[in-house]
Amino acid sequence: MSARRAALGRLVDHAALFPPASLSMPDAVAADREARAGRFAWMLDRFIVPASRLDELPAGFVPRLSVVADVNPLPPLPAAVEFVEARTPIQAPDGVRVFTEIRPGDPLPEGDAKIRCGGETFPSAEEVAAFVIACRDAGKAFKATAGLHHPLRTPEQHGFLNLLAAAVFAFAYDLDERDLVQLLAEEDPAAFSLDDEAFAARGRRAGAGAIMAARQELFIAYGSCSFSEPVEDLQALGIL
């Protein structure tokens, strides 16, 4: 596997039902099917759906699912459900991973963790760095959501490429919080490169093996209401 595929493969969980897109179920399913038929479908993984709307999924819709626990207890989950995302501890069936969302500075949950990078809150680079370090040191994986619409950081939002770099290099180089803040706050596209050989950021490089380890053990995926936006932005950067 190339470094590019290791870094970006199955990175995006499709959250077309959620703001700011907030598509209807038929439109979200149509957008998802179109994305999975496209050239960059290898970047796409789960379709995210609220638990309360599972019964709206059409027959024959086959992607793996991540269910947002907007009701408790959960309804019966279809076999396609791989993850449950919750804001409070919740019981899920055996074999389904639970990612519990926490606020910056809160203790990590018992299982996997989730961080919100925008929308209702906009955590600082320091807070995101502390979260990534805490997950790494505790041996926990995390998902991210909200605000990660574009690859690079701006004054108004975090970048998913910044977060990916922070996770990969925190895992590969055992970086401290100060180093991660620099990666998360970097706004210069020239500071990053990603090709088939390596992922590089601010003078550090990681090959496919190191990237895969970080993706499997630390940063699993992030939710995006749009799939076309991250693809188009990565193409503009010359990464795709």
PADO-870648 format. One record per atom (N, C-alpha, C): y negated, x negated, z. Coordinates in steps of 0.1 Angstrom, whole numbers, plus 2048, in hexadecimal, padded with zeros to 3 digits. Layout:
N
YXZ;...
This chain:
240
80C7F8800;800800800;7F47F7800;7EA7FB7F8;7DD7F47F8;7D57F7804;7CB7EE807;7C37F0812;7BA7FD810;7B67FF804;7AF80C802;7B7818805;7C3818801;7CC824804;7CF825813;7D1819819;7D3819827;7C881F82F;7BC81B82B;7AF820832;7AC82E830;7AE833824;7A9840820;7B484B81E;7C084681E;7CB84F81C;7CD859827;7CD866823;7CE87182D;7C4870838;7B886B835;7AD86A83F;7A6877842;7A6880838;79D88C839;7A689883C;7A389F846;7A98AD849;79F8B7844;7A38C083C;79A8C9835;7968D583E;7898D5841;7848E084A;77A8E9843;77E8EE838;7768F682F;772903836;77A90883F;777914846;76C913851;768907854;75F90485F;75190185A;747902862;7398FF85E;7388F085B;72F8EC852;7258F584C;72A8FC83F;7368F983B;73C90082F;73F90E832;74791183C;74A91E841;74F927835;75892282D;75D92A822;766935827;76793F81F;77194A822;77F944820;78994A825;797945824;79B944815;79894E80D;79C94C7FF;7959407F8;78893E7FB;7809337F5;7859267FB;788925808;78C91980E;79A915808;7A391E807;7B091B801;7AF9167F3;7A691D7EB;7A49197DD;79E90B7DC;7949087E5;78F8FA7E5;7998F07E9;7A28F37F3;7AC8EA7F7;7B68E87EC;7BA8F27E5;7C48F07DB;7BE8E87CF;7B18EA7CC;7AB8E27C2;7AA8D37C6;7A78D07D3;7A78C37D8;7B48BC7D7;7BF8C37DA;7CC8BE7DB;7D28BC7CD;7CC8C27C3;7D08C07B5;7C88B47AE;7BE8AF7B5;7B58A57B0;7BA8977B1;7B288E7AB;7B68807AA;7B68797B8;7AE87E7C2;7AE8777CF;7B48807DA;7BE8887D6;7C58907DF;7CC8877EA;7CF87B7E7;7D58727F1;7CD8707FD;7C08737FC;7B7871808;7B887D811;7BD88880D;7BD895814;7CA89781C;7C989C828;7D589F82F;7D48AE833;7D28B1840;7D58BF845;7C98C8841;7CD8D5841;7C38E083F;7C18E584E;7B48E6852;7B18EA85F;7AE8F9860;7B4900869;7B390E86A;7B2913878;7A991C87C;7A9921889;7B692988C;7BB928898;7C792F89C;7C693E89A;7BA94389C;7B895289A;7B995688C;7B994D882;7B9950874;7C594C86D;7CF948874;7DC94386E;7E294E865;7E095B869;7E6966862;7DF968854;7D3962852;7CC963846;7D195983B;7D994F83F;7DE946835;7E794D82B;7E594A81E;7ED951814;7FB94B814;804953810;81294F80E;812944803;81A93A805;81B92F7FB;8119247FD;809925807;7FF91B80A;806910813;80890480D;8128FB813;80D8EF81A;8008EC81A;7FC8DF821;7FF8DF830;8008D3835;8028D2843;7F58D884A;7F68DD856;7EB8E485C;7E78DD869;7DA8DE86C;7D58DA87A;7CE8E787F;7D28EC88A;7CE8F988F;7C48F789A;7B88FD899;7AE8FC8A3;7B09088AD;7B29048BA;7B690E8C4;7AA9168C8;7A69208C0;79B9298C4;7A09358CD;7AD9358CF;7B393F8D8;7BD9388E0;7BF93E8EC;7C99388F6;7CF9438FE;7DD9458FD;7E693C8F7;7E693D8E8;7EC9338E2;7ED9328D3;7F793D8CE;7F49428C2;7FE94B8BC;80A9428B7;8159488B3;8209418AD;81B9388A1;81E92C8A1;819922897;82492188C;81F92187F;82891E874;82D910874;83890D86D;83E90086D;8358F5867;82B8F985F;8228F0859;8188EA863;8178EF86F;80D8EA878;8128DD87E;8098D387C;80C8C5882;8038C388E;7F78C788E;7ED8C4899;7E88D189E;7E48D18AB;7DB8DB8B1;7CF8D48B7;7C38D98B4;7B78D38B9;7B18DD8C3;7AE8D88CF;7A98E18D9;79E8DB8E1;7968E48E8;78C8DF8F1;7908DF8FF;79B8E5902;7A08E5910;7AF8E290E;7B68DD919;7C48DB918;7CB8E8914;7D58E690B;7DC8F2906;7EB8EE904;7F38F8905;8028F6903;8058F88F4;80B8EE8EE;80F8F08E0;81E8EE8DF;8248F38D4;8338F18D3;8378E38D2;8438E08D5;8488D28D4;8478CD8C5;8438C18C4;8418BB8B7;8338BD8B1;82B8C58B7;81D8C68B3;8148BE8BC;80C8B58B5;8038AD8BD;7F68B58C0;7F18B38CD;7E58B98D1;7DA8AF8D2;7CF8B18CC;7C38A98CC;7B88B18D4;7B68AC8E0;7AC8B38E9;79E8AD8E8;7958B58E4;7878B08E3;7808AD8F0;77A8A28F1;77389F8FD;76489B8FA;75C89C904;74E898902;74D889905;7438828FF;742874902;741871911;748868915;748864923;75286B92C;758876927;76287D92F;76F87592E;778877939;785870938;78D87592C;79686C928;79E86F91C;7A987A921;7AD882918;7B788C91B;7C588691C;7CE88D921;7DC888922;7E2884915;7DF88C90B;7E58898FD;7DB8828F5;7DB8868E8;7D18808DE;7C38868E0;7B98808DB;7AC8838DD;7A48878D0;79988D8D2;7918918C7;7828908CB;77A88B8C1;76C8898C4;7648918BA;7598978BE;75089E8B6;7448958B3;7418928A6;7378888A3;72A88E89D;72A89B89D;71E8A2898;71E8B189B;7168B8895;7168C7897;70F8CA8A4;7178CE8AE;7128D28BA;70C8C78C2;7128BB8C0;70D8AF8C7;70C8A48BD;70489A8C0;70388E8B8;7048828C2;71087D8C4;7128728CE;70C8658C8;70885D8D1;7028508CD;70D8478C8;70A83C8C1;7138328BD;71A82C8C9;71382B8D4;7198258E0;72382F8E6;72183C8E5;72B8458EB;7378468E2;7358458D5;7418458CC;7498388CD;74282D8CF;7498208D1;7518218DE;74B8268E8;7538278F5;75F82F8F4;75E83A8EC;7698438EA;77583C8E2;7718358D8;77B82D8D0;7828238D8;77A81B8E0;7808118E9;7898178F3;7858228F9;78D829903;79A82D8FD;79A8338F1;7A68388EB;7AF82C8E8;7A98218E2;7B18158DF;7B880F8EC;7B080E8F6;7B5808902;7C0810909;7BF81D907;7C882690E;7D5829905;7D48248F8;7DF8268EF;7E08348EA;7D483B8E9;7D38498E4;7CD8498D6;7D28538CE;7CD8558C1;7C185F8C2;7B985F8B7;7AE8698B7;7AB86E8A9;7A687A8A9;7A088189E;7918828A0;789883895;77B886896;77789288E;76C898892;7688A488A;7588A588B;7538AC881;7458B0881;73C8A487E;7338A6875;72889D872;72C891869;739890866;73D88485F;73E887850;73388C84A;73389183C;732886832;72D87A836;72B86F82D;730862833;73385882A;73984C82F;731844839;724843836;71B83A83E;712841848;71083A852;70783F85D;6F8841857;6F284B85C;6E384D85A;6DD850867;6D0851869;6CA854876;6CF86287A;6D386B871;6D7878875;6E587B877;6EE872873;6FC874873;704867873;711869878;71A85E878;72185D86A;726851867;72D85085A;73C84E85D;744855854;753854856;758846853;75183E84A;755831847;752828853;74782A85A;743823866;74E825871;752832872;75C83587D;76982E879;76D82F86C;779829868;77981A86B;76E813868;76C80586A;76D802879;76780A881;767808890;776808895;77D812890;78B814895;794809890;793805883;79B7FB87D;7997ED884;78C7EA885;7897DD88B;78A7DC89A;7887E78A1;78B7E88AF;79A7E58B1;7A27EB8A9;7B17EA8AA;7B57DC8A6;7B07D789B;7B57CA895;7B07BE89C;7A37BF8A1;79D7B38A7;79A7B58B6;79E7C08BC;79B7C28CA;78D7C18CD;7847C78C5;7767C68C7;7717CD8D3;7667C98D8;7607CF8E4;7567DA8DF;7507E18E9;7487EC8E6;73B7E88DE;7367DD8E2;7297D88DB;72C7D68CC;7377D08C8;73B7CE8BA;73D7DB8B3;7437E58BA;7457F28B3;7387F98B1;72E7F88BA;7217FE8B8;71B7F98AC;71C7EC8A9;7167E689D;71C7EC890;72A7EE891;7307F4885;72C803884;72C80A88F;72981888E;71A81B88A;71181288D;70381488A;6FF80E87D;708807876;704800869;70180A85E;6F6809858;6F281284D;6F180B840;6F47FE83F;6F37F7832;7017F882B;7017FD81F;70E7FE818;7147F0815;70B7E6814;7107D8811;7187D381D;7177D9828;71F7D3834;72E7D7833;7317E082A;73F7E5829;7457E281B;7517DF81A;7587DF80E;7677E4810;76C7EB807;77A7EF808;7807F07FA;78A7E77F7;7917E77EB;7A07E67ED;7A87E37E3;7B67E37E5;7BB7D87EE;7B37CD7EF;7B77C17F7;7B37C2806;7A87C8809;7A37C8817;7987D181A;7967D5826;78B7DC82C;7837D2833;7767D082F;76D7C7836;7617CD83B;75C7C9847;7507CE84D;7497C4855;73D7C1853;7357B785B;73D7AA85E;7437A5853;74A798854;758798858;75E7A485C;76C7A4860;7747AB855;7807A7853;7897AD849;7967B184F;79C7BC849;7A97C084D;7B17C4841;7BD7C0840;7C67C3835;7CD7D1837;7D67D482E;7DC7E182E;7E47E383B;7EB7D9840;7F47DB84B;7EC7DE858;7E17D685A;7D87D9866;7D27E6865;7CE7EA859;7C77F7857;7D180285B;7DD801855;7E780C858;7EA80D867;7EB80286E;7ED80287C;7E280A883;7D6807880;7CB80E886;7CB81D883;7CE820876;7CF82E872;7DA836879;7E583087B;7F0836882;7EF837891;7E982D897;7E982C8A5;7DB8318AC;7D18318A4;7C38338AA;7BC83E8A3;7B783C897;7AF84688F;7B784D885;7BB85A888;7C4861880;7BE868874;7B386E876;7AC87686C;79F87B871;797880867;78B88886B;78A894863;78489F869;7838AB862;7768AC85A;7768B184E;76B8B2846;76B8C083F;7608C783F;7608D4839;7608D3829;75C8C7824;75C8C4816;7658B8813;76D8B9809;7748AE804;76D8A77F9;7668AE7F1;75F8A87E5;75489E7E9;74D8A27F4;7428997F9;74688B7FC;750889805;75487C808;75A8747FC;76187B7F3;7668747E7;75A8707DE;7518787DC;7458757D4;73D8697DA;73B8697E7;73485F7ED;73B8517EC;7488527EE;7508457ED;7508407DF;7508497D5;74F8457C7;74183E7C5;7378447CA;72983E7C9;7288307CF;73082E7DA;7308217E0;7398177D9;74181B7CF;74A8137C8;7578107CF;75A8187D9;7668177E1;77181E7DA;76E82A7D4;7788317CC;7758307BD;
